[in-house]
Amino acid sequence: MPVPPDIAGTAALSICESLLLALNDGKILPEREIVGILRDAANAHEFAPGADQAEMHKAVAELINGIIAGGNSVRRP
């Protein structure tokens, strides 16, 4: 049975956030590097070429920027 894209996307986001937390907890990547990864991902969508999926790219960039602002992928005191 095929997995709907929204379920696959939610699962991927959860897995990635867990990996980022583990990398930070294990002192493999510092918080600034993790935030840099997230900023790069957001920028890739903010400046995506083509207008055919502009709304989707804008929504993805906003979601990633919300993750950065909320600290979901790094444990903050």
Distance bins in CASP14 RR format, pairs under 12 A and 6 or more apart:
PFRMAT RR
TARGET T0000
AUTHOR 0000-0000-0000
RMODE 2
METHOD distances of the structure
MODEL  1
1 7 0 0 0 0 0 1 0 0 0 0 0
2 8 0 0 0 0 1 0 0 0 0 0 0
3 9 0 0 0 0 1 0 0 0 0 0 0
3 10 0 0 0 0 0 1 0 0 0 0 0
3 11 1 0 0 1 0 0 0 0 0 0 0
3 12 0 0 0 0 0 1 0 0 0 0 0
4 10 0 0 0 0 1 0 0 0 0 0 0
4 11 0 0 0 0 0 1 0 0 0 0 0
5 11 0 0 0 0 0 1 0 0 0 0 0
5 12 0 0 0 0 0 1 0 0 0 0 0
5 56 0 0 0 0 0 1 0 0 0 0 0
6 12 0 0 0 0 0 1 0 0 0 0 0
6 13 0 0 0 0 0 1 0 0 0 0 0
6 56 0 0 0 0 0 1 0 0 0 0 0
6 59 0 0 0 0 0 1 0 0 0 0 0
7 13 0 0 0 0 0 1 0 0 0 0 0
7 14 0 0 0 0 0 1 0 0 0 0 0
8 14 0 0 0 0 0 1 0 0 0 0 0
8 15 0 0 0 0 0 1 0 0 0 0 0
9 15 0 0 0 0 1 0 0 0 0 0 0
9 16 0 0 0 0 1 0 0 0 0 0 0
9 17 0 0 0 0 0 1 0 0 0 0 0
9 60 0 0 0 0 0 1 0 0 0 0 0
9 63 0 0 0 0 0 1 0 0 0 0 0
10 16 0 0 0 0 0 1 0 0 0 0 0
10 17 0 0 0 0 0 1 0 0 0 0 0
10 63 0 0 0 0 0 1 0 0 0 0 0
11 17 0 0 0 0 0 1 0 0 0 0 0
11 18 0 0 0 0 0 1 0 0 0 0 0
12 18 0 0 0 0 0 1 0 0 0 0 0
12 19 0 0 0 0 0 1 0 0 0 0 0
12 41 0 0 0 0 0 1 0 0 0 0 0
12 60 0 0 0 0 0 1 0 0 0 0 0
13 19 0 0 0 0 0 1 0 0 0 0 0
13 20 0 0 0 0 0 1 0 0 0 0 0
13 38 0 0 0 0 0 1 0 0 0 0 0
13 41 0 0 0 0 0 1 0 0 0 0 0
13 60 0 0 0 0 0 1 0 0 0 0 0
13 63 0 0 0 0 1 0 0 0 0 0 0
13 64 0 0 0 0 1 0 0 0 0 0 0
13 66 0 0 0 0 0 1 0 0 0 0 0
13 67 0 0 0 0 1 0 0 0 0 0 0
13 72 0 0 0 0 1 0 0 0 0 0 0
13 73 0 0 0 0 1 0 0 0 0 0 0
14 20 0 0 0 0 0 1 0 0 0 0 0
14 21 0 0 0 0 0 1 0 0 0 0 0
14 67 0 0 0 0 0 1 0 0 0 0 0
14 72 0 0 0 0 0 1 0 0 0 0 0
14 73 0 0 0 0 0 1 0 0 0 0 0
15 21 0 0 0 0 0 1 0 0 0 0 0
15 22 0 0 0 0 0 1 0 0 0 0 0
15 73 0 0 0 0 0 1 0 0 0 0 0
16 22 0 0 0 0 0 1 0 0 0 0 0
16 23 0 0 0 0 0 1 0 0 0 0 0
16 34 0 0 0 0 0 1 0 0 0 0 0
16 37 0 0 0 0 1 0 0 0 0 0 0
16 38 0 0 0 0 1 0 0 0 0 0 0
16 41 0 0 0 0 1 0 0 0 0 0 0
16 63 0 0 0 0 0 1 0 0 0 0 0
16 64 0 0 0 0 0 1 0 0 0 0 0
16 67 0 0 0 0 1 0 0 0 0 0 0
16 72 0 0 0 0 0 1 0 0 0 0 0
16 73 1 0 0 1 0 0 0 0 0 0 0
17 23 0 0 0 0 0 1 0 0 0 0 0
17 24 0 0 0 0 0 1 0 0 0 0 0
17 34 0 0 0 0 0 1 0 0 0 0 0
17 37 0 0 0 0 0 1 0 0 0 0 0
17 38 0 0 0 0 1 0 0 0 0 0 0
17 41 0 0 0 0 0 1 0 0 0 0 0
17 63 0 0 0 0 0 1 0 0 0 0 0
17 64 0 0 0 0 0 1 0 0 0 0 0
17 67 1 0 0 1 0 0 0 0 0 0 0
17 68 0 0 0 0 0 1 0 0 0 0 0
17 70 0 0 0 0 0 1 0 0 0 0 0
17 71 0 0 0 0 1 0 0 0 0 0 0
17 72 1 0 1 0 0 0 0 0 0 0 0
17 73 1 0 1 0 0 0 0 0 0 0 0
17 74 0 0 0 0 1 0 0 0 0 0 0
17 75 0 0 0 0 0 1 0 0 0 0 0
18 24 0 0 0 0 0 1 0 0 0 0 0
18 25 0 0 0 0 0 1 0 0 0 0 0
18 72 0 0 0 0 0 1 0 0 0 0 0
18 73 0 0 0 0 1 0 0 0 0 0 0
18 75 0 0 0 0 0 1 0 0 0 0 0
19 25 0 0 0 0 0 1 0 0 0 0 0
19 26 0 0 0 0 0 1 0 0 0 0 0
19 28 0 0 0 0 0 1 0 0 0 0 0
19 29 0 0 0 0 1 0 0 0 0 0 0
19 34 0 0 0 0 1 0 0 0 0 0 0
19 37 0 0 0 0 0 1 0 0 0 0 0
19 73 0 0 0 0 1 0 0 0 0 0 0
20 26 0 0 0 0 0 1 0 0 0 0 0
20 28 0 0 0 0 0 1 0 0 0 0 0
20 29 1 0 0 1 0 0 0 0 0 0 0
20 30 0 0 0 0 0 1 0 0 0 0 0
20 31 0 0 0 0 1 0 0 0 0 0 0
20 33 0 0 0 0 1 0 0 0 0 0 0
20 34 1 0 1 0 0 0 0 0 0 0 0
20 35 0 0 0 0 1 0 0 0 0 0 0
20 36 0 0 0 0 0 1 0 0 0 0 0
20 37 1 0 0 1 0 0 0 0 0 0 0
20 38 1 0 0 1 0 0 0 0 0 0 0
20 41 0 0 0 0 0 1 0 0 0 0 0
20 64 0 0 0 0 0 1 0 0 0 0 0
20 67 0 0 0 0 1 0 0 0 0 0 0
20 68 0 0 0 0 0 1 0 0 0 0 0
20 71 0 0 0 0 0 1 0 0 0 0 0
20 72 0 0 0 0 1 0 0 0 0 0 0
20 73 1 0 1 0 0 0 0 0 0 0 0
20 74 1 0 0 1 0 0 0 0 0 0 0
20 75 0 0 0 0 0 1 0 0 0 0 0
21 28 0 0 0 0 0 1 0 0 0 0 0
21 29 0 0 0 0 0 1 0 0 0 0 0
21 31 0 0 0 0 0 1 0 0 0 0 0
21 34 0 0 0 0 1 0 0 0 0 0 0
21 67 0 0 0 0 0 1 0 0 0 0 0
21 71 0 0 0 0 0 1 0 0 0 0 0
21 72 0 0 0 0 1 0 0 0 0 0 0
21 73 1 0 0 1 0 0 0 0 0 0 0
21 74 1 0 0 1 0 0 0 0 0 0 0
21 75 1 0 0 1 0 0 0 0 0 0 0
21 76 0 0 0 0 0 1 0 0 0 0 0
22 28 0 0 0 0 1 0 0 0 0 0 0
22 29 0 0 0 0 1 0 0 0 0 0 0
22 34 0 0 0 0 0 1 0 0 0 0 0
22 73 0 0 0 0 0 1 0 0 0 0 0
22 74 0 0 0 0 0 1 0 0 0 0 0
22 75 0 0 0 0 0 1 0 0 0 0 0
23 29 1 0 1 0 0 0 0 0 0 0 0
23 30 0 0 0 0 1 0 0 0 0 0 0
23 31 0 0 0 0 0 1 0 0 0 0 0
23 33 0 0 0 0 1 0 0 0 0 0 0
23 34 1 0 0 1 0 0 0 0 0 0 0
23 37 0 0 0 0 1 0 0 0 0 0 0
23 73 0 0 0 0 1 0 0 0 0 0 0
23 74 0 0 0 0 1 0 0 0 0 0 0
23 75 0 0 0 0 0 1 0 0 0 0 0
24 30 1 0 0 1 0 0 0 0 0 0 0
24 31 1 0 0 1 0 0 0 0 0 0 0
24 32 0 0 0 0 0 1 0 0 0 0 0
24 33 0 0 0 0 1 0 0 0 0 0 0
24 34 1 0 1 0 0 0 0 0 0 0 0
24 35 0 0 0 0 0 1 0 0 0 0 0
24 37 0 0 0 0 0 1 0 0 0 0 0
24 38 0 0 0 0 0 1 0 0 0 0 0
24 71 0 0 0 0 0 1 0 0 0 0 0
24 72 0 0 0 0 0 1 0 0 0 0 0
24 73 1 0 0 1 0 0 0 0 0 0 0
24 74 1 0 1 0 0 0 0 0 0 0 0
24 75 1 0 0 1 0 0 0 0 0 0 0
24 76 0 0 0 0 0 1 0 0 0 0 0
25 31 0 0 0 0 0 1 0 0 0 0 0
25 34 0 0 0 0 0 1 0 0 0 0 0
25 73 0 0 0 0 0 1 0 0 0 0 0
25 74 0 0 0 0 1 0 0 0 0 0 0
25 75 1 0 0 1 0 0 0 0 0 0 0
26 34 0 0 0 0 0 1 0 0 0 0 0
26 75 0 0 0 0 0 1 0 0 0 0 0
27 33 0 0 0 0 0 1 0 0 0 0 0
27 34 0 0 0 0 0 1 0 0 0 0 0
28 34 0 0 0 0 1 0 0 0 0 0 0
29 35 0 0 0 0 1 0 0 0 0 0 0
29 36 0 0 0 0 1 0 0 0 0 0 0
29 37 1 0 0 1 0 0 0 0 0 0 0
29 38 0 0 0 0 0 1 0 0 0 0 0
29 73 0 0 0 0 0 1 0 0 0 0 0
29 74 0 0 0 0 1 0 0 0 0 0 0
30 36 0 0 0 0 0 1 0 0 0 0 0
30 37 0 0 0 0 0 1 0 0 0 0 0
30 74 0 0 0 0 1 0 0 0 0 0 0
31 37 0 0 0 0 0 1 0 0 0 0 0
31 38 0 0 0 0 0 1 0 0 0 0 0
31 68 0 0 0 0 0 1 0 0 0 0 0
31 71 0 0 0 0 1 0 0 0 0 0 0
31 73 0 0 0 0 1 0 0 0 0 0 0
31 74 1 0 1 0 0 0 0 0 0 0 0
31 75 0 0 0 0 1 0 0 0 0 0 0
31 76 1 0 0 1 0 0 0 0 0 0 0
31 77 0 0 0 0 0 1 0 0 0 0 0
32 38 0 0 0 0 0 1 0 0 0 0 0
32 39 0 0 0 0 0 1 0 0 0 0 0
32 68 0 0 0 0 0 1 0 0 0 0 0
32 74 0 0 0 0 1 0 0 0 0 0 0
33 39 0 0 0 0 0 1 0 0 0 0 0
33 40 0 0 0 0 0 1 0 0 0 0 0
33 73 0 0 0 0 0 1 0 0 0 0 0
33 74 0 0 0 0 1 0 0 0 0 0 0
34 40 0 0 0 0 0 1 0 0 0 0 0
34 41 0 0 0 0 0 1 0 0 0 0 0
34 67 0 0 0 0 0 1 0 0 0 0 0
34 68 0 0 0 0 1 0 0 0 0 0 0
34 71 0 0 0 0 1 0 0 0 0 0 0
34 72 0 0 0 0 0 1 0 0 0 0 0
34 73 1 0 1 0 0 0 0 0 0 0 0
34 74 1 0 1 0 0 0 0 0 0 0 0
34 75 0 0 0 0 0 1 0 0 0 0 0
34 76 0 0 0 0 0 1 0 0 0 0 0
35 41 0 0 0 0 0 1 0 0 0 0 0
35 42 0 0 0 0 0 1 0 0 0 0 0
35 64 0 0 0 0 0 1 0 0 0 0 0
35 65 0 0 0 0 0 1 0 0 0 0 0
35 66 0 0 0 0 0 1 0 0 0 0 0
35 67 0 0 0 0 1 0 0 0 0 0 0
35 68 1 0 1 0 0 0 0 0 0 0 0
35 69 0 0 0 0 0 1 0 0 0 0 0
35 70 0 0 0 0 0 1 0 0 0 0 0
35 71 0 0 0 0 1 0 0 0 0 0 0
35 72 0 0 0 0 0 1 0 0 0 0 0
35 73 0 0 0 0 1 0 0 0 0 0 0
35 74 1 0 0 1 0 0 0 0 0 0 0
35 76 0 0 0 0 0 1 0 0 0 0 0
36 42 0 0 0 0 1 0 0 0 0 0 0
36 43 0 0 0 0 1 0 0 0 0 0 0
36 44 0 0 0 0 0 1 0 0 0 0 0
36 64 0 0 0 0 0 1 0 0 0 0 0
36 65 0 0 0 0 0 1 0 0 0 0 0
36 67 0 0 0 0 0 1 0 0 0 0 0
36 68 0 0 0 0 1 0 0 0 0 0 0
36 73 0 0 0 0 0 1 0 0 0 0 0
36 74 0 0 0 0 0 1 0 0 0 0 0
37 43 0 0 0 0 0 1 0 0 0 0 0
37 44 0 0 0 0 0 1 0 0 0 0 0
37 64 0 0 0 0 1 0 0 0 0 0 0
37 67 0 0 0 0 0 1 0 0 0 0 0
37 68 0 0 0 0 1 0 0 0 0 0 0
37 73 0 0 0 0 1 0 0 0 0 0 0
37 74 0 0 0 0 0 1 0 0 0 0 0
38 44 0 0 0 0 0 1 0 0 0 0 0
38 45 0 0 0 0 0 1 0 0 0 0 0
38 60 0 0 0 0 0 1 0 0 0 0 0
38 61 0 0 0 0 0 1 0 0 0 0 0
38 63 0 0 0 0 0 1 0 0 0 0 0
38 64 1 0 1 0 0 0 0 0 0 0 0
38 65 0 0 0 0 1 0 0 0 0 0 0
38 66 0 0 0 0 1 0 0 0 0 0 0
38 67 1 0 0 1 0 0 0 0 0 0 0
38 68 1 0 1 0 0 0 0 0 0 0 0
38 69 0 0 0 0 0 1 0 0 0 0 0
38 70 0 0 0 0 0 1 0 0 0 0 0
38 71 0 0 0 0 1 0 0 0 0 0 0
38 72 0 0 0 0 1 0 0 0 0 0 0
38 73 1 0 0 1 0 0 0 0 0 0 0
38 74 0 0 0 0 1 0 0 0 0 0 0
39 45 0 0 0 0 0 1 0 0 0 0 0
39 46 0 0 0 0 1 0 0 0 0 0 0
39 61 0 0 0 0 0 1 0 0 0 0 0
39 64 0 0 0 0 1 0 0 0 0 0 0
39 65 0 0 0 0 1 0 0 0 0 0 0
39 66 0 0 0 0 0 1 0 0 0 0 0
39 67 0 0 0 0 0 1 0 0 0 0 0
39 68 1 0 0 1 0 0 0 0 0 0 0
39 69 0 0 0 0 0 1 0 0 0 0 0
39 73 0 0 0 0 0 1 0 0 0 0 0
40 46 0 0 0 0 0 1 0 0 0 0 0
40 47 0 0 0 0 0 1 0 0 0 0 0
40 61 0 0 0 0 0 1 0 0 0 0 0
40 64 0 0 0 0 1 0 0 0 0 0 0
40 68 0 0 0 0 0 1 0 0 0 0 0
41 47 0 0 0 0 0 1 0 0 0 0 0
41 48 0 0 0 0 0 1 0 0 0 0 0
41 57 0 0 0 0 0 1 0 0 0 0 0
41 60 0 0 0 0 1 0 0 0 0 0 0
41 61 0 0 0 0 1 0 0 0 0 0 0
41 63 0 0 0 0 1 0 0 0 0 0 0
41 64 1 0 1 0 0 0 0 0 0 0 0
41 65 0 0 0 0 1 0 0 0 0 0 0
41 66 0 0 0 0 0 1 0 0 0 0 0
41 67 0 0 0 0 1 0 0 0 0 0 0
41 68 0 0 0 0 1 0 0 0 0 0 0
41 73 0 0 0 0 0 1 0 0 0 0 0
42 48 0 0 0 0 0 1 0 0 0 0 0
42 57 0 0 0 0 0 1 0 0 0 0 0
42 58 0 0 0 0 0 1 0 0 0 0 0
42 59 0 0 0 0 0 1 0 0 0 0 0
42 60 1 0 0 1 0 0 0 0 0 0 0
42 61 1 0 1 0 0 0 0 0 0 0 0
42 62 0 0 0 0 1 0 0 0 0 0 0
42 63 0 0 0 0 1 0 0 0 0 0 0
42 64 1 1 0 0 0 0 0 0 0 0 0
42 65 1 0 1 0 0 0 0 0 0 0 0
42 66 0 0 0 0 1 0 0 0 0 0 0
42 67 0 0 0 0 1 0 0 0 0 0 0
42 68 1 0 0 1 0 0 0 0 0 0 0
42 69 0 0 0 0 0 1 0 0 0 0 0
43 57 0 0 0 0 0 1 0 0 0 0 0
43 60 0 0 0 0 0 1 0 0 0 0 0
43 61 1 0 0 1 0 0 0 0 0 0 0
43 64 0 0 0 0 1 0 0 0 0 0 0
43 65 0 0 0 0 1 0 0 0 0 0 0
43 68 0 0 0 0 0 1 0 0 0 0 0
44 57 0 0 0 0 1 0 0 0 0 0 0
44 60 0 0 0 0 1 0 0 0 0 0 0
44 61 0 0 0 0 1 0 0 0 0 0 0
44 64 0 0 0 0 1 0 0 0 0 0 0
45 53 0 0 0 0 1 0 0 0 0 0 0
45 54 0 0 0 0 1 0 0 0 0 0 0
45 55 0 0 0 0 0 1 0 0 0 0 0
45 56 0 0 0 0 1 0 0 0 0 0 0
45 57 1 0 1 0 0 0 0 0 0 0 0
45 58 1 0 0 1 0 0 0 0 0 0 0
45 59 0 0 0 0 1 0 0 0 0 0 0
45 60 1 0 1 0 0 0 0 0 0 0 0
45 61 1 0 1 0 0 0 0 0 0 0 0
45 62 0 0 0 0 1 0 0 0 0 0 0
45 63 0 0 0 0 1 0 0 0 0 0 0
45 64 1 0 0 1 0 0 0 0 0 0 0
45 65 0 0 0 0 1 0 0 0 0 0 0
46 54 0 0 0 0 0 1 0 0 0 0 0
46 57 1 0 0 1 0 0 0 0 0 0 0
46 58 1 0 0 1 0 0 0 0 0 0 0
46 59 0 0 0 0 0 1 0 0 0 0 0
46 60 0 0 0 0 1 0 0 0 0 0 0
46 61 1 0 1 0 0 0 0 0 0 0 0
46 62 0 0 0 0 1 0 0 0 0 0 0
46 63 0 0 0 0 0 1 0 0 0 0 0
46 64 0 0 0 0 1 0 0 0 0 0 0
46 65 0 0 0 0 1 0 0 0 0 0 0
47 54 0 0 0 0 0 1 0 0 0 0 0
47 57 0 0 0 0 1 0 0 0 0 0 0
47 58 0 0 0 0 0 1 0 0 0 0 0
47 60 0 0 0 0 0 1 0 0 0 0 0
47 61 0 0 0 0 1 0 0 0 0 0 0
48 54 1 0 0 1 0 0 0 0 0 0 0
48 55 0 0 0 0 0 1 0 0 0 0 0
48 56 0 0 0 0 1 0 0 0 0 0 0
48 57 1 0 1 0 0 0 0 0 0 0 0
48 58 0 0 0 0 1 0 0 0 0 0 0
48 59 0 0 0 0 0 1 0 0 0 0 0
48 60 0 0 0 0 1 0 0 0 0 0 0
48 61 0 0 0 0 1 0 0 0 0 0 0
49 57 0 0 0 0 1 0 0 0 0 0 0
50 56 0 0 0 0 0 1 0 0 0 0 0
50 57 0 0 0 0 1 0 0 0 0 0 0
51 57 0 0 0 0 1 0 0 0 0 0 0
51 58 0 0 0 0 0 1 0 0 0 0 0
53 59 0 0 0 0 1 0 0 0 0 0 0
53 60 0 0 0 0 1 0 0 0 0 0 0
53 61 0 0 0 0 0 1 0 0 0 0 0
54 60 0 0 0 0 0 1 0 0 0 0 0
54 61 0 0 0 0 0 1 0 0 0 0 0
55 61 0 0 0 0 0 1 0 0 0 0 0
55 62 0 0 0 0 0 1 0 0 0 0 0
56 62 0 0 0 0 0 1 0 0 0 0 0
56 63 0 0 0 0 0 1 0 0 0 0 0
57 63 0 0 0 0 0 1 0 0 0 0 0
57 64 0 0 0 0 0 1 0 0 0 0 0
58 64 0 0 0 0 0 1 0 0 0 0 0
58 65 0 0 0 0 0 1 0 0 0 0 0
59 65 0 0 0 0 0 1 0 0 0 0 0
59 66 0 0 0 0 0 1 0 0 0 0 0
60 66 0 0 0 0 0 1 0 0 0 0 0
60 67 0 0 0 0 0 1 0 0 0 0 0
61 67 0 0 0 0 0 1 0 0 0 0 0
61 68 0 0 0 0 0 1 0 0 0 0 0
62 68 0 0 0 0 0 1 0 0 0 0 0
62 69 0 0 0 0 0 1 0 0 0 0 0
63 69 0 0 0 0 0 1 0 0 0 0 0
63 70 0 0 0 0 0 1 0 0 0 0 0
63 72 0 0 0 0 0 1 0 0 0 0 0
63 73 0 0 0 0 0 1 0 0 0 0 0
64 70 0 0 0 0 0 1 0 0 0 0 0
64 71 0 0 0 0 0 1 0 0 0 0 0
64 72 0 0 0 0 0 1 0 0 0 0 0
64 73 0 0 0 0 1 0 0 0 0 0 0
65 71 0 0 0 0 0 1 0 0 0 0 0
65 72 0 0 0 0 0 1 0 0 0 0 0
66 72 1 0 0 1 0 0 0 0 0 0 0
66 73 0 0 0 0 0 1 0 0 0 0 0
67 73 1 0 1 0 0 0 0 0 0 0 0
67 74 0 0 0 0 1 0 0 0 0 0 0
68 74 0 0 0 0 1 0 0 0 0 0 0
68 76 0 0 0 0 0 1 0 0 0 0 0
69 76 0 0 0 0 0 1 0 0 0 0 0
70 76 0 0 0 0 1 0 0 0 0 0 0
71 77 0 0 0 0 0 1 0 0 0 0 0
END
